[in-house]
Amino acid sequence: MTRVCVLAPEGKASYPDVNVEDPHAMHELLHGYMELIPLPAPLADKGLVGLVDEEGLFKDPIMPNVYSRALGQPLVGPVIIARSDPPEFVDLTDADVLLLSQIFGR
């Protein structure tokens, strides 16, 4: 199991443990198929990546994710932030969770 950050569209951050080897688990969190997105420098510089539903903007563009502005792009639906150690996703560190909590709240 791997700790990730899930940013809900309405503005809630959570840190569930997910089996990132199971594409269905990630699919369920995103409500769609994964697409990698670039994150702003403070996050990308720490080795963090963003994942969204690849068809999110087509599904319901009227309900944007409240974190769209902070992430520098229009987003719809949940956003997963994970630590990347290519080619794998690995646990967010306690320092990552602290940084994400400071940026996005708890």
Sine and cosine of phi, psi and omega as CSV:
sin_phi,cos_phi,sin_psi,cos_psi,sin_omega,cos_omega
0.00,0.00,0.57,-0.82,-0.08,-1.00
-0.78,-0.63,0.76,-0.65,0.03,-1.00
-0.98,0.20,0.79,-0.61,0.05,-1.00
-0.79,-0.62,0.18,-0.98,0.10,-0.99
-0.95,-0.30,0.75,-0.66,0.09,-1.00
-0.91,-0.42,0.86,-0.52,0.05,-1.00
-0.99,-0.17,0.96,-0.28,-0.01,-1.00
-0.95,0.32,0.52,-0.85,-0.05,-1.00
-0.84,0.54,-0.54,0.84,-0.06,-1.00
-0.99,0.11,-0.05,1.00,0.12,-0.99
0.95,-0.31,0.61,0.79,0.05,-1.00
-0.82,-0.57,0.75,-0.66,0.06,-1.00
-0.98,-0.22,0.70,-0.72,0.08,-1.00
-0.70,-0.71,0.29,-0.96,-0.10,-0.99
-0.76,-0.65,0.94,0.35,-0.01,-1.00
-0.98,0.21,0.36,-0.93,0.18,-0.98
-1.00,-0.04,0.78,-0.63,-0.10,-1.00
-0.76,-0.65,0.57,-0.82,0.13,-0.99
-0.99,0.14,1.00,-0.06,-0.08,-1.00
-0.94,0.33,-0.21,0.98,0.07,-1.00
-0.98,0.19,-0.26,0.96,-0.01,-1.00
-0.99,-0.15,0.96,-0.27,-0.03,-1.00
-0.88,0.48,-0.42,0.91,0.02,-1.00
-0.94,0.35,-0.56,0.83,0.02,-1.00
-0.91,0.42,-0.70,0.71,0.03,-1.00
-0.93,0.38,-0.64,0.77,0.03,-1.00
-0.85,0.52,-0.68,0.73,0.00,-1.00
-0.91,0.42,-0.62,0.78,0.02,-1.00
-0.92,0.39,-0.61,0.80,-0.06,-1.00
-1.00,0.00,-0.27,0.96,-0.11,-0.99
0.89,0.45,0.55,0.84,0.01,-1.00
0.11,-0.99,-0.13,-0.99,-0.03,-1.00
-0.99,0.12,0.57,-0.82,-0.10,-1.00
-0.95,0.32,0.66,-0.75,0.19,-0.98
-0.73,-0.68,0.77,-0.64,0.03,-1.00
-0.97,0.23,0.71,-0.70,0.06,-1.00
-0.82,-0.57,0.50,-0.87,0.07,-1.00
-0.96,0.28,0.58,-0.82,0.06,-1.00
-0.95,-0.30,0.38,-0.93,0.06,-1.00
-0.85,0.53,0.40,-0.91,-0.10,-1.00
-0.75,0.66,-0.72,0.70,-0.05,-1.00
-0.85,0.52,-0.51,0.86,0.00,-1.00
-1.00,0.03,-0.72,0.69,-0.01,-1.00
-0.88,0.48,-0.60,0.80,0.01,-1.00
-0.90,0.44,-0.34,0.94,0.01,-1.00
-1.00,-0.04,0.05,1.00,0.00,-1.00
1.00,0.07,0.34,0.94,0.01,-1.00
-0.99,-0.11,0.55,-0.84,0.02,-1.00
-0.78,-0.63,0.39,-0.92,0.04,-1.00
-0.94,-0.33,0.57,-0.82,0.06,-1.00
-0.76,-0.64,0.71,-0.71,0.03,-1.00
-0.70,-0.71,0.17,-0.99,0.13,-0.99
-0.95,0.32,0.85,-0.53,-0.08,-1.00
-0.88,0.47,-0.33,0.94,0.01,-1.00
-0.93,-0.36,0.26,0.97,-0.08,-1.00
-0.82,0.57,-0.71,0.71,-0.04,-1.00
-0.92,0.40,-0.38,0.93,0.02,-1.00
-1.00,0.09,-0.38,0.92,-0.10,-0.99
-0.98,0.22,-0.79,0.62,-0.08,-1.00
-0.42,-0.91,0.95,0.30,-0.05,-1.00
-0.92,0.39,-0.14,0.99,-0.01,-1.00
-0.97,0.23,-0.44,0.90,-0.02,-1.00
-0.94,-0.33,0.97,0.24,-0.03,-1.00
-0.94,0.33,0.39,-0.92,0.09,-1.00
-0.94,0.33,0.75,-0.66,-0.05,-1.00
-0.89,0.45,-0.28,0.96,0.00,-1.00
-1.00,0.00,0.07,1.00,-0.03,-1.00
-0.81,0.59,-0.73,0.69,-0.04,-1.00
-0.89,0.45,-0.71,0.71,-0.01,-1.00
-0.90,0.43,-0.49,0.87,-0.02,-1.00
-1.00,-0.07,-0.03,1.00,0.15,-0.99
0.97,0.24,0.38,0.92,0.01,-1.00
-0.28,-0.96,0.44,-0.90,0.04,-1.00
-0.94,0.33,0.77,-0.64,-0.02,-1.00
-0.69,-0.72,0.54,-0.84,0.06,-1.00
-0.77,-0.63,0.66,-0.75,0.01,-1.00
1.00,0.08,-0.08,-1.00,-0.03,-1.00
-0.94,0.33,0.41,-0.91,0.08,-1.00
-0.84,-0.55,0.74,-0.67,0.10,-0.99
-0.98,-0.22,0.75,-0.67,0.14,-0.99
-0.92,-0.39,0.81,-0.58,-0.06,-1.00
-0.73,-0.68,0.37,-0.93,0.11,-0.99
-1.00,0.04,0.72,-0.70,-0.01,-1.00
-0.93,-0.36,0.76,-0.65,0.16,-0.99
-0.76,-0.65,0.98,0.17,-0.18,-0.98
-0.71,0.71,0.70,-0.72,0.15,0.99
-1.00,-0.10,0.36,0.93,-0.12,-0.99
-0.88,-0.47,0.31,-0.95,0.23,-0.97
-1.00,-0.10,0.65,-0.76,0.01,-1.00
-0.79,-0.61,0.21,-0.98,-0.02,-1.00
-0.81,0.58,0.64,-0.77,0.24,-0.97
-0.91,0.42,0.64,-0.77,0.06,-1.00
-0.99,0.14,0.22,-0.98,0.08,-1.00
-0.87,0.49,-0.60,0.80,0.04,-1.00
-0.91,0.42,-0.61,0.79,0.06,-1.00
-0.89,0.46,-0.72,0.69,-0.02,-1.00
-0.88,0.47,-0.66,0.75,0.04,-1.00
-0.88,0.47,-0.73,0.68,0.02,-1.00
-0.87,0.49,-0.74,0.67,-0.01,-1.00
-0.90,0.45,-0.62,0.78,0.04,-1.00
-0.91,0.42,-0.60,0.80,0.03,-1.00
-0.92,0.39,-0.61,0.79,-0.04,-1.00
-0.98,0.18,-0.71,0.70,-0.16,-0.99
-0.95,-0.32,-0.09,1.00,-0.06,-1.00
0.99,0.14,0.01,-1.00,-0.04,-1.00
-0.96,-0.28,0.00,0.00,0.00,0.00
